Structures are given as C-alpha cells and as structure tokens.
Amino acid sequence: MTSEDLKRYIKRLSVSDIGFSNVEGVVPENWKEYKFAITVVIQLSQGIVEDIVDKPTETYFSHYRSVNYHINEIGLKTTIELQNSGYKAIAIPASQSLYNTPYYGVFPHKTAGTLAGLGWIGKSNLFIHHRFGPRVRLGTILTNMELPVGKPITASRCHQCNLCTKNCPAMAIEGINWHQGMERKDLYDAHGCSSYMKEAFQHIGRGSVCGICISSCPIGKA
C-alpha cells in the first residue's frame, strides 16, 4: 500500500480533509516507533453551528457525539487497513480525558493537525482549519508507515481578531495568539470553561464545550 492508496481509502470513509505529519519526538515514549500521524478532518454541519448564538443546543450536542463516533470508526477501519498491509497503527480516541490528567487525552489531535500543516490553534484553543475554521472535529491515527508529510504551521493566524474572547460566557479565553510549544493554560482556562458549562448547560447534556467560540469565529463561515 502506498500513501496515495491510503489517502484514497480514507477519503472513501467520508472525511473532509486528510493530512500526514512526522510526530517523532512528540509521541509518548512507549509509542516512539510510531513516527508518523494521519490526521482526518470532519467538517461540522454549518447549519447546526449557525444555530448556536448564546448557548449550546440539543442538536449540537447530538451532532457532536455523532461526529465523534464517526471519527472513531474511521480510526478503527484505518488501523485495520494499515495492519492488513503489514504496518502498525494506533487510533487515538476522538474525545478522551485521562483520569489522572483532566482535560488532556493520550495524544493531542491538534498537535498532529498543526504539524501536518492543516491549520493552527486559535485564541480559543480550538484547532482552526485553514478552510473550515474551528467548525471541525479531528481524528488521529499513529503509524510506523513512512508518509509524505505536510509543512508544519507554527504560529497563529488569528492576528488581531478577538471575537471568541469577547463572546466566551465563561471568560476562559485569554486573547493571546498561539505559537508552537506554548502551554495551553496560557491561552485558555480549561477548568473554568468546563465548570461554567456544567453549571449552566448540563441539562442538555453538554459537559464541557458550548460551541459559542466555534460559531463566533469568522473563518470558515458559510
């Protein structure tokens, strides 16, 4: 299987964009043989995101879960395809928070996405795809298959825009432009965001993300 064969296979699984990156040195030590990452991008429904004005909606909650399920299915199927071709692969769960490290997953999807050159991290700490803006969900498959990688994006392209900062009801966004290597806490208060959302919107099922920062971003708006 070539990288083009792999890309064609993944595209048939219904994705919006695909990127490859070299993650050597940033994966956990126990996964150091997995030097490459595949990033899959799923664009969220424009209509559902546009309905978010000052609070999340029940439809957004359902859509968010459905997209996560789709990403996990893509990860599983791609892992099987890679293994059938003689390679190793690990699919990172679409949405995961480690027990001993709250608000962090086992490997950050956004790191692979920026290294693949698909976008950057916004002031909201969301991944900003160069076409779809923050209206996306990401999936990551780590592999030992050598892949042709994109050119990493190492700095924010949000510039002077502060709409997500102004519209955040939890006041969790610092309004600072991201650059590669900076800590998340310097951009965004994950605990403050999660606590506010649980208090204000737990009744519709959203636990930690309301979507207002997504809908307020001008990049990728229809």
N, C-alpha and C positions, 0 to 999 in steps of 0.2 A: 504494500500500500504506500503510495506517495502522499505528500502533503496536499496535493490537489485532489487526490482521491478522498482523503479525509475531509477536506473542506466541502466537497460535493456531497458526501454522506451526511455531514452535519446540516447543511442547507436544506436537505430533504426532510429534516426533522422539524422544520418551521422555526427558523430563527431570523432575527432582523439584521444581525451583523456578526462577524467572526474575526478574531484576531489571535495571533500567536506571539508569545514572549519568552525570553530567557529569564528564568527565575532562580538561576544558580546563585546561591548566597543569601537568598531571602526566604527559602522554604525551611521548615523545621529540620534540624539535624538528622532526624530519623528518616527523612524523605529526601536526603541530599542527592540521591541518584535520579530524582525526577527534576531534571534541569529545564524542562520546558512546560509552558502552560498554554492551554487553549481557553480563550475567553469567548463565551457566547452571550450575545446581547438580545434581549427580548424587549421590544418597544411596548410600553403600556398603552392601553386604549386612550386615545386623545379625548374622546367624549366623556369617559369616566373621570379622567383627571380634570377636565374643564369644569365638572360639576363641583369640585372642591373649591369653596370660597373662603369660609372662615372656620370650617370644621371638616373632619373626615366624613365619608358617607358609608352606609351599609354596603352599597355596590362596590365601592373602592376596597373595602375590607375583603369581600368575596373575591374580587378580581386579583388582589394581591396574593391571596392564598392559592388561587388557580395558577397564576404565573409561576409561583414558587414550585408547585407540583410539576408543572411542565418542564421547568429547568432541571429539576431532579431526575425526571425521566430522560431528558436529553443526556445528562451526565452519565446515567446508568447505561444507556444504549451506546454511547460513545466509548465508554470504558470497555464494554463487551466487544465492540468492533476493533478497538486497539489490541485487546488481548487475543482476539482471534487472528490478528495479523502478527502476533509474536512480540508485542510490546507490553509494557506495564502501564497502568493508569490508576489514578485515584480521583474520583469525583468529589469536589467539596460541596457540602450541602448548601442549598440556596439561602437559607436563613437559619443561623445557628448561633447560640450564645453559650459559651463554655461555663460550666458550673463554678469553677474556681477563678474565672476571669470574665465577669459580667460585661455584656455589650461587645464582646470580641468572639470571633469564630476561630476555627483551627488554622485558617489561612485567609487573608483578606482578598476578596474578589477585586476590589478597587486597585490593589497593587498590581495584579496581573493585567488589568484593563489599561492602566496608565503605561505600564511597560510595553504593552502591545501597540501603543500609540492611538488607542481608540477614543481617548478623552482625558480629562483631568478631574481633580477633586475640587468641588466648589466651596464657597464660603460656608455653605450649609453642611459640609462633609459628605454631600451626595456626589456620586460619580456623574460627571457632565459629559455625555457623549457628544462628539463634535457635530452630529446632525440632529439627534433626538433630545439633546439636553438631558435633564435629570429624569425624564419620563421613560426610564428603563429599569429592568432588573438584570443582574449579571449572574452568569454561572461560570465555574472554573473547573477544568479537568487538568490535573498534573500528569505528565507522562515522561517516559525516558526516550520517546521517539524524537529524533532531531527534527526541528521545524524551522522554516524561514521566518524570522521574527520581524516585527514592526519597529519603527523608530520611537523610543520612549518619549512621553511627554512629561516634563519635569517641573513645570510651573503652571499656575492657574492662568486662565484666560478670561476670568470674570472681570478683571480690571476694577473700574470704579462702581460697578453695579452693586447695590446693596438691598435689592428688593426682598430677597429671602430673609435677610437680617431684620428688616423693618416689619415684615409680616409674621415672623415667628411668635406665636402666642406664648410660648414658654420662655422667650428671651434667652434661648440657648445658643444662639449663633453669635460669634464674636465679631464677625465682619472683616476677617483677615484673609488675605489671599494666600492660598496654599502653595507650598513648594515641596519637592520630593525630600523625604526624610524628616519632615516636621511631625510632631506628635499631635494626635487627634484632639487632645484636650486644649490645645492652643487655638483650635478652630471652633470647637463645638462641645457643649456640655451634654454628653450622652445621658447621664443620670438625671439631669434637670429635665431634659426632653421626655424621657421615659416616665418620670414621676408625674409630670404635668398631664401627659396623655392618659395615663392610667386613672388619674383622678377625674379628668374632665370627660373622657370618652370611652371608658371601659364598658359602658352599657351597650355599645355597638360592636364590641369585640376587638377593637384595635388596642393593642397593649403598649406600643412604643413609638409608632410613626403616624402622623396625622395627614401628611401629604400636602400641607399648605406651602411648604418650601418648594415642592415639586411644581405645583400649579402656578406659583408666582414667578417662576423663572422664565425669562423671555426666550431663552434658547430652546429651539425645538417646538415652539408653539405653532399650532396649525393656522 
